[in-house]
Each structure stands twice: as structure tokens, then as C-alpha cells.
Amino acid sequence: MQQSHKPQTPILDVRDLAISYETRYGDVPAVRDVSFDIQRGEAHSIVGESGCGKSTVAFGIVNFLGRNGRIVNGQILFQGQDLVGRSPEELRQVRGDRIAMVYQDPMQALNPSMRIGDQMAEVLVVHRMMPRARALDYCVTMLKRVQMPDPENVIRRYPHQLSGGQQQRVVIGMALLNDPALLIMDEPTTALDVTVEATVLDLISTLQREFDTAIMYISHNLGVVARVSSKVAVMYAGEIVERAAVSDVYLSPYHPYTQGLMRCVPRLGQSKRESFLYPIRGRVPSPKNLPPGCIFEPRCDYARDLCRQRRPELRPIKLGHWGRCHFAEEIVQMGWQPPEDFVAQYTAERSVDAAARPLLKVTHAQTFYPVASQKLIGGKKQFVRAVDDVSIEVRKGETLGIVGESGCGKSTLVKTIVGMEKPTSGDFEFMGFDIAMPVSKRKLELIQELQMVFQNPDSTLNPSFSVGYQIGRPLRRFQTVPRGQVEGEVMRLLDMMKLGGRYYNRLPRQLSGGEKQRVGIARAIAGRPEVVLCDEPVSALDVSVQAAVLNLLLEIQKEIDTTMIFIAHDLSVVRFFCDNIAVMYLGQIAEIGPAEAIYAPPYHPYTEALLSAVPIPDPRAEQKHIRLEGAVPSALNPPSGCRFHTRCPRKIGKICETETPPWRDAGNGHRIFCHIPLAELRQMDPVVTVRPGNRLGRQHA
Amino acid sequence: MTMDAQTASDRKRNMRRLSPTELKRPKESLRDRMSIILRSRVAIIGLVIVLFWVWVAIFAPVISVHDPLAQDATAINQGPSAQYLLGTDALGRDVLARLAYGSRTILMLAPLSVLAAVIVGTFLGLVGGYFGGLVDEIVMRILDAIMAFPTILLYLIIIAAIGPSAINVVIAITFVGAPGVARLVRSLALDIRVRDYIRAAELRGESPWYIMFFEILPNARGPLIIDSMLRVGYAIFAIGTLGFLGLGLPPPTPDWGGMISAARKYIWTNPLSVLWPALAISSLVVGLNLFADGLREESTRYQ
């Protein structure tokens, strides 16, 4: 596409950029030898895992490196003029207000004590000396352009009165007020829910066409990048390892790291029965201690002597496709074989006895949180209906996935089961015992059988105690093994987590995120529980680490036959990992059934919308375009009838607003909570279709 | 096969290396901790001043040639001389000796009373912060009531009620200091109790006491230690004040506050005898504050 244009000065041209941070251990070269350019009207992505230096590049461009960061080498040409080495005053003149930046968290970017209109108008009043009234008018126009509903009203509101998606629209609108030549977006949708993310991504694509702005888009999410940008640079440990058009990078990646990344993420629709994930072995080298040759060499399956000795340059491999690998052409010819020590085991179809009594049975569960009344005296007590009439059954050895956007009640449901919240009503039966009570009232034997893995690797372990002590504690407490054998059992668990005995004495702060999560898993399974509840166990991890942790969970499940409840918001991960899936919306289950049935018609309209919003890291995938209007209604006062009717694109009429929908049974345990008759639901088209085409390195999938 | 054998031997080697005490608690190497102190110039200066007074307290008998209680009628209210390096007081006692022995009392009483305040305050703060609800409400409102009094008034009331003595000074300082500690610990506990490892402990069915003292308290120790060091400074002030008001240690025990009070009458004839104990109190307090500040800055800088 770019070739058809006449050659022109790129908006941004970064050449051989190197950035270092000074620390107490000396200079850390965070970014080395980074070169790329962005043309007018082009969206260029930088993708990479945490700590690869992608944000540092962005901060280098806008000169926000902080006190200890500095540009050591290279040029940053903005519209032909070098930004490196200029004083802040000169920078202001060269750059003017023509570079704008959008950050991850909109709540941090907006001033909470100023009205939206005032903070937007301030930009124009200060930069352009525009009279306030005209500036406000212009802001309304801008809000319309970023597709903000009811902009006249929005400018009078405060940031906290807007939803996350609307806040991000305001931030993007604010960034566009000065008509920037370059818009840098650093993970702008990472904090948002999938359906909101989809609308913001749509907006970004529209704006790019409309405003003719160059966009530099930073993300860790391969799917998002595939959706918004035309070109992508893959960064690894501070260097760009591959750079090309999106379709080239995704369909025929040259660099082993990019190839590895593609094998780490489960494709939407694949399950553990027919595919597995290949994590990249080893870990990212610390920038203080880089290998002398190729930076990826220690983790590369193709590494040879030359890779250890000489650092490869970023070189053109074919037209418009750059790679930093000595043997790129050969590698693509060779194809990829899983390493020999990788034991590929598909998870066999379980013979779950449908007639058997379920291990865990929750019927008509309700968990409400009381909210203080708005009035000082009197007033009716209100409740957040976090979980409202949910029934699930889990059989031995089964994995139940619960998906839904934030605030749908999935975490509350799990917390209630595990006893961290007191249920308001409903029956909770576990192994034949009633567990409708907080954990402090349960018997120790019952507590032991129900354990949990947490989301945040940084808070899952007590920072004051060693890994060994923390894994040993449940063993001592539940007396799983005799006192004298606790240490040996901890060692066994560490081996099982592929960590090994040398981790015994380490403190949590000496571990990486993935390692912390493994210790958290070891602690949960130490007491050999019957059911493990996993609350988003991999969502805070990088993709390559995520694959390893998922594999580990699968292995554990196979080895000790644990039943699991797995909460996640990533639909591909849930599809891959779970046997059954429940889709939740606003405290209720919208659809429940076997995983493969959820991802194929008939769909609940909400599931359909979710699936069409998931960013898929495959340019060949075509998704139906369904976008949900408005925000999720408050759980304080949920809509009558079907709770989804306020946003449902398939609403059939009055009945949706007034009557609770019936359960439509699609057979094989697949049930849909919707007024639309089953026959009609069955006629829906699949949401995701993939055009045929060969994909490198996926022969085994 | 070989892999297995290797990991097995690895494991054995690892296990042999671990002594029981090591297994319980990973030790933070002393060098790590010292390096934090040594990195901050402020902390080093503070530490040097504090260590100077600790040294004085330990070697008081060596430093002072004279008995702190011995009176020399021939040398009353004298300035510095070869015989009495810092001069004498109104009863002809050696100021240097009294200062040196006085540092012993103050360096015993201040940390002791702070320790007591920290123990009481930590307990109350953990209980309030972890249990929350009505328990928290009751505990904190009582503590608020104590804090509503001016501290000096509280000291006076308590000492007037139970009489001046070393142990009663400790009791008074504990009573006045505990609410502040409790507030700090409570706020830390409120922050820590929502972390996932606390939930994990609850899901193991741990008792509230285990969670409070083993899961929460160790993670609150950083701010608590720094706060305690500042509190030792306040306690020294308090002991000085009480001594000055005649509510400290009964005479003739050497006591810096008492020394200032006694020498005050002769401030025009022998100003130095007021200066020395005043300088002693302020330098020790400043030293402790510098040390605590330096530590706090250095330990939060790279977090």
C-alpha cells in the first residue's frame, strides 16, 4: 500500500535509537538499536511483552524519560527535524503541540475535579488562545467526532460520571484537539472490557482515516495489533526483532521469537483436546546481562554457533519485511518441530458420568451487597445484586469456565462458593455437604477440599516468607503429610511446578510474575483439594509465560484429577482450557454448556456480541461486526425482564422488557437464557470465520 | 532417567543445606540492611550521633572520673576546668558524670517505653484493622478519646495519679504513645488485609490471630520500625519534660531533664550547666530523627 505513494518525509523517523536508565547498579540499556518510521496517515504498532522497552521508546520520543533515563545514541526525526539533544524550550518549538499521547488508564489522564468540558477547553485556551465559549463549542464537535453519545451533556460532567470507554474517548478527543501529526497510544484499551475495547478500536481506525494522523500504537496484545494497524514492529528485550506489514508478520513470521509468540496464544476455537500451547523456554534476559550474540539465542530452537558469536542486524529479508536473524530464510524453509523434550499430550475426552452426582452444585444462588442509603435518615436499604439467581453444577474432573465482562458477578460467585462472601440465598452443596456459609464456619476437612488460585502474582504471596514456607503451610495445617515429610513434599511440589529445590529459600520479590503464579498454584494444590477455583490465573502474565502456566495447570489436572472452576475474560483461553463454559451478564448466567457449543450457533445474543468483539491475532479471521450500545446497567437496579434487553441487538419486543426469559435447551447440557425461540437462534451465522490459508508452524495444531 | 537422578541428588543437596531455623524464615542478609543505611548520608550522621550516646552510656564509669552523686563543696557552680571537664552543678557534682550516667537512664527508659507502646498499639491496631466493624469502631473511638487530650496534660495527670518513678514514666509514655502506633498499624492492616495472600490464609481456615500476627504484621514492619525510631525521639523529649517538671526520676538519680531544671536557677551565673544537658537531649533526638528519616527515604526510594 505504501509503495504506491510517492516517497515522502515520514512523520516520524527513528534511527538507531538507544536509551539507557541509570540505576544504582550502573547503566541499564533498556532500548538498543531501534529504527522505524511512520508515514502520514499510517498506523504503526509496536508489540512486545512487558519490559521489552516499547513504552521506553514512546517516552523517548516525547522526552518523558524521567530523571534517570537518557538517549545514548540515535536520532528521532519528527517531520524531518531531530528531537534528540534539544532543550525543553527548543523541543517545544520544533514539536509544538503536534505530538499527542494517550495512556492506558483514562482515569489517571483526566483531572477528577474538573468538568470534562473545562479540561478539554483548557487545551485550546492555552495553546491556541481561543476564547472559552468557542473552545467549548469546538470540544462538543470533537466529542461528536469521537462518537461520544450526548456530547452537550458530557462536557458538564466530571470524569467519574463517565464509563471507562467514554473516558478513553474523551482522552482521545483531547489528544486530537490540537490536530497532532503524530498520536502515540500506549496500551489505550488494556484497561477496558472486550466489548468496550472493540468500540474504541473501531474509533481509532476511523480517526486514522479521517484525521490523516500518524499513529504509533503500543500494545502487548497480538489480536489488538492485528485489528488497528497496517505495520507492526515486534520488540524483544529492547530491540526490534521483526518489522513488516501486519499480514506478513502474522502469516509468515521470520524471526523465531515472533514464531514462538504465535504458538503461545490459543486460537479462538481451539481446545486442549486438539491442540496445545508451546511456551517459549527460558526467560527474557535482563538488560544488565545480555548475551553477546543474538539476544534471543538462549531461547531459540534454531540457535547455532554464529548466533552465539555475532549479533544479527535488522536486515531486509524481502521487500518491506525486516528481521533480526542470521538464518531467517532457512528457518522458514525448515518448518518448526516441537523440541524433543516437549512431551505433547493431548487431554483426552473425559468420560464424565453425567448421571453421577455433581461434586459441586449451586442452585438459585444470590449474593447481594448492601449499599448505604443516599439519604441521611431513613431511606430504603439498597443492594448491589452481584449474583442473582445463578445455578451451576460441576462434576468430578471437569473444568467449568466462567466468562463475562467486569462487574458481571463472576468473581463474586466464586468468592461465595469458596466462603469469602456470605450468600444471601440459594443452595450450595459440595461433596454432599452444605457450604452456604463463610469459610470461618466451615469444617477444616471441607476447607481443605476447596482451594483457590489468585489473579495478581504480586499479591498472591506473602512478601515476608520464603517460597518453601508458604507452600509448606497448608501441608502443616491440613496435615496432608506427616510433619517430618513436609519439606520433602514441598520439594516434590516445586519440582512439579518445574521450579526445583533451589527456589525453596527464595523470597517472593526474587521471583518473576510467572514463577510467583506457579508458587501460588503449588500452595493451592498442596492440600490436594478436590476443587481448585482459579480467578483469572493467567491474565496478568505475558503471553509466553501464560502458555507455560496454562500447560502446567493442564498437567496438574491430568496428574491429580482436580476439578476446576476457571474465571477469565479472555475467550480464547477459556475455550482452550475448559470443558464447560458459563457466560455471565449482570449477575446472571446468559448461556451455559459444553465449550464447543458456546462458540458455535445457537448463541445467546450477548455471547454473540462478545465473540465478535474478541481481538483475534490472525488477519485472515473475519468476525461479524456487532457492537453493544451503551454501558452495562447498574447492578443496584438491574433492568426488568431480560437484563440484557437494554443493549441487546436482537431484542424482539416488549416481552424482553417485561418478562424473565425462559431457558432454551439446545441439548447436551447447552442452555440459553433468551426469549428468542431456539429454532431462530440456530439459524445464526457463526461469528468468526477464517479464510483458508497455510499458517507457518501450526501444522501440529 | 539421568535427569531424574540429577534432580533427586540436587534436591538432597538442597535439603541438607537447610537448617531448621533457615527453613522457618528467610534471612535478609545483614549486608543488605547495612547497605541501605550506608547509602544515605543523613542516616549515617544520625547513626553516628546515636551510637555516640550509646557508647557514652555503656562506658559511663570509664568516661567519668567522678561519682555522679558525689558532692564537692569546694567547687560549686563552676565552669569547665581541668578537674571537672564540663563544670559542676549547684551541689558541686560533676556535670560530665551526671550527663554520662543520665544517658544510661534515658537510653534505657525511652526504648523500653516505646517498645511497650508499640506492643500495645500494634495489638490494638491489628485487632481494629483486621476485624473491622464494631470492634474497630469501639477500639478506635477509645483511642481517639485519649488522643483528644494534650499530651503534656495526660503525662501530668498520669504521673500525678501514680507517682513519679522510672516504671511509672514508662507507663505514662506507653499510655500516651500507644494510640498513635495503633492508628498507624490499623491503616497498614487495612491496606494489607485485602491482599490475596490474606485471602489465601483465610481459605486455609487460619485463625484470626495467626493472620494478624504472622501474615499482616511482618509486612507492616518497615513503616512500624521507622515510626518507632521517631517515637524514641519523642519519648526522650517526654522523659526530659517530665524530669524538668519534677515528675521524672526522683532525685538524686542523674536525669537530663532534672539537671536542666536544677541548673535553670543559676542560668546567669553558670549558663553552661544548663547548656550541656539541653545539648545532650537535643542532639540525641536529632540523631534519632536523622537516622529514621534517612532510612525511610532510602528504603522507599526504589520501591
HADDOCK unambig.tbl for C-alpha pairs under 7 A between the chains (distance, minus, plus):
assign (segid A and resid 439 and name CA) (segid B and resid 203 and name CA) 6.61 0.50 0.50
assign (segid A and resid 439 and name CA) (segid B and resid 205 and name CA) 6.77 0.50 0.50
assign (segid A and resid 440 and name CA) (segid B and resid 205 and name CA) 6.33 0.50 0.50
assign (segid A and resid 444 and name CA) (segid B and resid 205 and name CA) 6.61 0.50 0.50
assign (segid A and resid 447 and name CA) (segid B and resid 203 and name CA) 6.70 0.50 0.50
assign (segid A and resid 447 and name CA) (segid B and resid 204 and name CA) 6.40 0.50 0.50
assign (segid A and resid 447 and name CA) (segid B and resid 205 and name CA) 6.64 0.50 0.50
assign (segid A and resid 448 and name CA) (segid B and resid 204 and name CA) 6.74 0.50 0.50
assign (segid A and resid 451 and name CA) (segid B and resid 203 and name CA) 6.76 0.50 0.50
assign (segid A and resid 454 and name CA) (segid B and resid 196 and name CA) 6.65 0.50 0.50
assign (segid A and resid 459 and name CA) (segid B and resid 195 and name CA) 5.65 0.50 0.50
assign (segid A and resid 459 and name CA) (segid B and resid 196 and name CA) 5.39 0.50 0.50
assign (segid A and resid 459 and name CA) (segid B and resid 197 and name CA) 6.30 0.50 0.50
assign (segid A and resid 460 and name CA) (segid B and resid 196 and name CA) 4.78 0.50 0.50
assign (segid A and resid 460 and name CA) (segid B and resid 197 and name CA) 4.82 0.50 0.50
assign (segid A and resid 461 and name CA) (segid B and resid 197 and name CA) 5.26 0.50 0.50
assign (segid A and resid 462 and name CA) (segid B and resid 197 and name CA) 5.64 0.50 0.50
assign (segid A and resid 462 and name CA) (segid B and resid 215 and name CA) 6.92 0.50 0.50
assign (segid A and resid 464 and name CA) (segid B and resid 218 and name CA) 6.20 0.50 0.50
assign (segid A and resid 464 and name CA) (segid B and resid 219 and name CA) 6.21 0.50 0.50
assign (segid A and resid 465 and name CA) (segid B and resid 25 and name CA) 6.28 0.50 0.50
assign (segid A and resid 465 and name CA) (segid B and resid 26 and name CA) 6.56 0.50 0.50
assign (segid A and resid 466 and name CA) (segid B and resid 25 and name CA) 6.61 0.50 0.50
assign (segid A and resid 466 and name CA) (segid B and resid 26 and name CA) 5.64 0.50 0.50
assign (segid A and resid 469 and name CA) (segid B and resid 23 and name CA) 6.85 0.50 0.50
assign (segid A and resid 469 and name CA) (segid B and resid 24 and name CA) 6.50 0.50 0.50
assign (segid A and resid 474 and name CA) (segid B and resid 204 and name CA) 6.67 0.50 0.50
assign (segid A and resid 501 and name CA) (segid B and resid 11 and name CA) 5.58 0.50 0.50
assign (segid A and resid 501 and name CA) (segid B and resid 14 and name CA) 6.41 0.50 0.50
assign (segid A and resid 502 and name CA) (segid B and resid 14 and name CA) 6.78 0.50 0.50
assign (segid A and resid 505 and name CA) (segid B and resid 26 and name CA) 6.14 0.50 0.50
